[in-house]
Amino acid sequence: MTMRLLSLTVVFALLVTPLVAQKAPATDDEITDQVLVKLASDADLGGVKFDVTVHQGAVTLKGKVRTEKQKTKAEKVTKKVKGVSSVVNELVISPLD
């Protein structure tokens, strides 16, 4: 009986530990930082100044880009960041700036 109880306790501990150890969802500040890093490190987007705001995982992108391709790419890159639930793309295309 004692051996069975010990075995059940060990199995229970092994099953519950990974659930407890799961990482908490990313905070808005962490998401902001990750989005800015990903945008800055992208070959097509480097050098573009982005204004990124995040509220409960919903990201809003603002700023000026030179082409539609950059606007679309910025949104795609942002959507890939862990914790992003949606993207509002308010980037303005301004080829001459």
N, CA and C atoms as a LAMMPS dump frame, in Angstrom:
ITEM: TIMESTEP
0
ITEM: NUMBER OF ATOMS
291
ITEM: BOX BOUNDS ff ff ff
-5.0000000000000000e+02 5.0000000000000000e+02
-5.0000000000000000e+02 5.0000000000000000e+02
-5.0000000000000000e+02 5.0000000000000000e+02
ITEM: ATOMS id mol type element x y z
1 1 1 N 0.826 -1.198 0
2 1 2 C 0 0 0
3 1 3 C 0.872 1.265 0
4 2 1 N 1.88 1.287 0.843
5 2 2 C 2.767 2.432 0.92
6 2 3 C 3.523 2.618 -0.393
7 3 1 N 3.938 1.529 -0.983
8 3 2 C 4.665 1.59 -2.253
9 3 3 C 3.764 2.149 -3.359
10 4 1 N 2.516 1.75 -3.37
11 4 2 C 1.566 2.237 -4.378
12 4 3 C 1.336 3.74 -4.203
13 5 1 N 1.199 4.191 -2.975
14 5 2 C 0.997 5.606 -2.687
15 5 3 C 2.225 6.412 -3.109
16 6 1 N 3.403 5.896 -2.824
17 6 2 C 4.637 6.559 -3.229
18 6 3 C 4.732 6.651 -4.752
19 7 1 N 4.383 5.581 -5.441
20 7 2 C 4.416 5.571 -6.906
21 7 3 C 3.448 6.593 -7.483
22 8 1 N 2.254 6.652 -6.921
23 8 2 C 1.259 7.629 -7.39
24 8 3 C 1.733 9.062 -7.149
25 9 1 N 2.377 9.287 -6.027
26 9 2 C 2.89 10.619 -5.711
27 9 3 C 3.969 11.038 -6.703
28 10 1 N 4.863 10.128 -7.034
29 10 2 C 5.929 10.416 -7.992
30 10 3 C 5.346 10.705 -9.374
31 11 1 N 4.415 9.894 -9.817
32 11 2 C 3.782 10.096 -11.122
33 11 3 C 3.062 11.439 -11.163
34 12 1 N 2.336 11.744 -10.1
35 12 2 C 1.619 13.015 -10.026
36 12 3 C 2.605 14.185 -10.107
37 13 1 N 3.702 14.099 -9.367
38 13 2 C 4.714 15.165 -9.373
39 13 3 C 5.313 15.344 -10.765
40 14 1 N 5.563 14.24 -11.451
41 14 2 C 6.135 14.321 -12.798
42 14 3 C 5.166 14.926 -13.806
43 15 1 N 3.887 14.719 -13.599
44 15 2 C 2.888 15.275 -14.513
45 15 3 C 2.601 16.741 -14.23
46 16 1 N 2.618 17.147 -12.987
47 16 2 C 2.249 18.507 -12.606
48 16 3 C 3.411 19.485 -12.77
49 17 1 N 4.635 19.051 -12.545
50 17 2 C 5.792 19.947 -12.597
51 17 3 C 5.904 20.715 -13.914
52 18 1 N 5.771 20.077 -15.084
53 18 2 C 5.862 20.859 -16.321
54 18 3 C 4.76 21.905 -16.457
55 19 1 N 3.589 21.627 -15.921
56 19 2 C 2.5 22.596 -16.003
57 19 3 C 2.8 23.827 -15.155
58 20 1 N 3.358 23.611 -13.989
59 20 2 C 3.689 24.714 -13.094
60 20 3 C 4.871 25.504 -13.631
61 21 1 N 5.791 24.826 -14.284
62 21 2 C 7.017 25.458 -14.771
63 21 3 C 6.832 26.227 -16.073
64 22 1 N 5.652 26.147 -16.679
65 22 2 C 5.442 26.864 -17.935
66 22 3 C 5.642 28.349 -17.723
67 23 1 N 6.25 28.967 -18.72
68 23 2 C 6.539 30.385 -18.654
69 23 3 C 5.252 31.199 -18.711
70 24 1 N 5.237 32.268 -17.956
71 24 2 C 4.094 33.177 -17.98
72 24 3 C 4.035 33.859 -19.345
73 25 1 N 2.849 34.287 -19.764
74 25 2 C 2.747 34.988 -21.05
75 25 3 C 3.621 36.24 -21.056
76 26 1 N 4.079 36.593 -22.239
77 26 2 C 4.935 37.774 -22.381
78 26 3 C 4.166 39.03 -21.988
79 27 1 N 4.853 39.944 -21.324
80 27 2 C 4.232 41.221 -20.971
81 27 3 C 4.234 42.137 -22.196
82 28 1 N 3.455 43.184 -22.132
83 28 2 C 3.419 44.143 -23.241
84 28 3 C 4.797 44.762 -23.483
85 29 1 N 5.536 45.037 -22.409
86 29 2 C 6.883 45.606 -22.56
87 29 3 C 7.821 44.625 -23.259
88 30 1 N 7.73 43.346 -22.902
89 30 2 C 8.562 42.336 -23.547
90 30 3 C 8.213 42.202 -25.027
91 31 1 N 6.924 42.243 -25.324
92 31 2 C 6.488 42.156 -26.725
93 31 3 C 7.002 43.369 -27.504
94 32 1 N 6.896 44.551 -26.924
95 32 2 C 7.392 45.767 -27.578
96 32 3 C 8.869 45.63 -27.909
97 33 1 N 9.647 45.193 -26.926
98 33 2 C 11.084 45.031 -27.143
99 33 3 C 11.373 44.024 -28.246
100 34 1 N 10.68 42.899 -28.229
101 34 2 C 10.912 41.859 -29.235
102 34 3 C 10.522 42.328 -30.637
103 35 1 N 9.413 43.039 -30.742
104 35 2 C 8.98 43.559 -32.043
105 35 3 C 10.032 44.528 -32.582
106 36 1 N 10.506 45.438 -31.741
107 36 2 C 11.505 46.41 -32.184
108 36 3 C 12.806 45.725 -32.613
109 37 1 N 13.207 44.689 -31.882
110 37 2 C 14.425 43.952 -32.24
111 37 3 C 14.249 43.256 -33.584
112 38 1 N 13.111 42.591 -33.769
113 38 2 C 12.863 41.863 -35.02
114 38 3 C 12.791 42.817 -36.207
115 39 1 N 12.124 43.952 -36.033
116 39 2 C 12.021 44.925 -37.125
117 39 3 C 13.395 45.504 -37.474
118 40 1 N 14.177 45.837 -36.458
119 40 2 C 15.492 46.441 -36.685
120 40 3 C 16.468 45.458 -37.333
121 41 1 N 16.303 44.172 -37.05
122 41 2 C 17.253 43.188 -37.585
123 41 3 C 16.843 42.642 -38.955
124 42 1 N 15.692 43.04 -39.445
125 42 2 C 15.256 42.587 -40.765
126 42 3 C 15.971 43.396 -41.857
127 43 1 N 16.48 42.691 -42.861
128 43 2 C 17.256 43.334 -43.93
129 43 3 C 16.452 44.382 -44.701
130 44 1 N 15.157 44.149 -44.891
131 44 2 C 14.326 45.089 -45.656
132 44 3 C 13.835 46.262 -44.813
133 45 1 N 13.916 46.142 -43.493
134 45 2 C 13.313 47.147 -42.616
135 45 3 C 14.312 47.911 -41.76
136 46 1 N 15.551 47.464 -41.731
137 46 2 C 16.573 48.134 -40.931
138 46 3 C 16.688 49.595 -41.325
139 47 1 N 16.798 50.463 -40.349
140 47 2 C 16.914 51.888 -40.618
141 47 3 C 15.59 52.627 -40.609
142 48 1 N 14.48 51.9 -40.633
143 48 2 C 13.165 52.536 -40.572
144 48 3 C 12.818 52.753 -39.094
145 49 1 N 12.336 53.946 -38.765
146 49 2 C 11.945 54.235 -37.383
147 49 3 C 10.475 53.857 -37.193
148 50 1 N 10.247 52.923 -36.287
149 50 2 C 8.889 52.472 -36.001
150 50 3 C 8.461 52.934 -34.621
151 51 1 N 7.202 53.3 -34.506
152 51 2 C 6.589 53.571 -33.213
153 51 3 C 5.705 52.364 -32.918
154 52 1 N 6.048 51.619 -31.88
155 52 2 C 5.339 50.383 -31.55
156 52 3 C 4.666 50.54 -30.199
157 53 1 N 3.359 50.319 -30.173
158 53 2 C 2.642 50.289 -28.899
159 53 3 C 1.938 48.948 -28.782
160 54 1 N 1.855 48.456 -27.549
161 54 2 C 1.245 47.155 -27.3
162 54 3 C 0.289 47.283 -26.125
163 55 1 N -0.902 46.735 -26.295
164 55 2 C -1.886 46.684 -25.214
165 55 3 C -2.503 45.289 -25.199
166 56 1 N -2.203 44.54 -24.171
167 56 2 C -2.698 43.167 -24.002
168 56 3 C -2.404 42.308 -25.238
169 57 1 N -1.207 42.452 -25.767
170 57 2 C -0.777 41.642 -26.908
171 57 3 C -1.156 42.194 -28.272
172 58 1 N -2.006 43.215 -28.302
173 58 2 C -2.396 43.841 -29.574
174 58 3 C -1.373 44.939 -29.903
175 59 1 N -0.71 44.791 -31.04
176 59 2 C 0.377 45.699 -31.427
177 59 3 C -0.134 46.705 -32.454
178 60 1 N 0.24 47.968 -32.26
179 60 2 C -0.03 49.007 -33.249
180 60 3 C 1.301 49.509 -33.767
181 61 1 N 1.439 49.5 -35.09
182 61 2 C 2.646 49.988 -35.755
183 61 3 C 2.351 51.353 -36.365
184 62 1 N 3.213 52.331 -36.077
185 62 2 C 3.1 53.662 -36.678
186 62 3 C 4.47 54.082 -37.169
187 63 1 N 4.468 54.98 -38.136
188 63 2 C 5.714 55.486 -38.69
189 63 3 C 5.612 55.601 -40.198
190 64 1 N 6.756 55.888 -40.828
191 64 2 C 6.8 56.03 -42.279
192 64 3 C 7.71 54.972 -42.875
193 65 1 N 7.229 54.352 -43.932
194 65 2 C 8.038 53.412 -44.709
195 65 3 C 8.064 53.904 -46.149
196 66 1 N 8.998 53.386 -46.935
197 66 2 C 9.141 53.864 -48.318
198 66 3 C 8.268 53.129 -49.323
199 67 1 N 7.924 51.874 -49.01
200 67 2 C 7.185 51.079 -49.996
201 67 3 C 6.077 50.262 -49.337
202 68 1 N 5.152 49.809 -50.152
203 68 2 C 4.091 48.907 -49.698
204 68 3 C 4.706 47.591 -49.199
205 69 1 N 5.783 47.176 -49.864
206 69 2 C 6.47 45.944 -49.469
207 69 3 C 6.976 46.055 -48.025
208 70 1 N 7.559 47.192 -47.669
209 70 2 C 8.039 47.383 -46.299
210 70 3 C 6.873 47.388 -45.3
211 71 1 N 5.781 48.001 -45.687
212 71 2 C 4.61 48.049 -44.806
213 71 3 C 4.096 46.64 -44.52
214 72 1 N 3.973 45.859 -45.572
215 72 2 C 3.489 44.479 -45.445
216 72 3 C 4.476 43.629 -44.652
217 73 1 N 5.756 43.795 -44.933
218 73 2 C 6.787 43.01 -44.259
219 73 3 C 6.822 43.318 -42.763
220 74 1 N 6.68 44.576 -42.413
221 74 2 C 6.683 44.963 -40.997
222 74 3 C 5.545 44.269 -40.246
223 75 1 N 4.399 44.199 -40.87
224 75 2 C 3.254 43.526 -40.239
225 75 3 C 3.522 42.028 -40.089
226 76 1 N 4.059 41.41 -41.131
227 76 2 C 4.346 39.974 -41.077
228 76 3 C 5.383 39.649 -40.004
229 77 1 N 6.436 40.445 -39.937
230 77 2 C 7.48 40.232 -38.932
231 77 3 C 6.889 40.372 -37.528
232 78 1 N 6.053 41.365 -37.342
233 78 2 C 5.436 41.613 -36.038
234 78 3 C 4.534 40.464 -35.622
235 79 1 N 3.756 39.93 -36.546
236 79 2 C 2.833 38.838 -36.228
237 79 3 C 3.554 37.58 -35.758
238 80 1 N 4.826 37.424 -36.132
239 80 2 C 5.59 36.235 -35.756
240 80 3 C 6.15 36.289 -34.335
241 81 1 N 6.081 37.456 -33.703
242 81 2 C 6.631 37.599 -32.355
243 81 3 C 5.701 36.91 -31.357
244 82 1 N 6.294 36.12 -30.488
245 82 2 C 5.519 35.381 -29.483
246 82 3 C 4.785 36.344 -28.561
247 83 1 N 3.501 36.096 -28.376
248 83 2 C 2.683 36.93 -27.508
249 83 3 C 1.829 37.94 -28.254
250 84 1 N 2.109 38.142 -29.547
251 84 2 C 1.325 39.095 -30.34
252 84 3 C -0.012 38.448 -30.7
253 85 1 N -1.096 39.115 -30.324
254 85 2 C -2.429 38.582 -30.612
255 85 3 C -3.028 39.2 -31.871
256 86 1 N -2.651 40.443 -32.176
257 86 2 C -3.142 41.103 -33.391
258 86 3 C -2.216 42.267 -33.722
259 87 1 N -2.324 42.74 -34.977
260 87 2 C -1.496 43.87 -35.423
261 87 3 C -2.385 44.88 -36.135
262 88 1 N -2.291 46.135 -35.7
263 88 2 C -2.948 47.247 -36.388
264 88 3 C -1.827 47.996 -37.105
265 89 1 N -1.867 47.952 -38.43
266 89 2 C -0.803 48.543 -39.232
267 89 3 C -1.214 49.938 -39.681
268 90 1 N -0.673 50.949 -38.999
269 90 2 C -0.952 52.346 -39.349
270 90 3 C 0.263 53.005 -40
271 91 1 N 1.135 52.182 -40.568
272 91 2 C 2.313 52.72 -41.243
273 91 3 C 1.894 53.489 -42.495
274 92 1 N 2.58 54.592 -42.748
275 92 2 C 2.295 55.461 -43.878
276 92 3 C 3.406 55.289 -44.907
277 93 1 N 3.017 55.156 -46.167
278 93 2 C 3.996 55.042 -47.242
279 93 3 C 4.381 56.439 -47.683
280 94 1 N 5.668 56.736 -47.568
281 94 2 C 6.189 58.049 -47.917
282 94 3 C 7.537 57.874 -48.631
283 95 1 N 7.496 57.664 -49.966
284 95 2 C 8.7 57.32 -50.713
285 95 3 C 9.791 58.396 -50.709
286 96 1 N 9.447 59.636 -50.479
287 96 2 C 10.42 60.71 -50.583
288 96 3 C 11.139 61.034 -49.283
289 97 1 N 10.673 60.509 -48.165
290 97 2 C 11.309 60.81 -46.864
291 97 3 C 12.502 59.945 -46.622
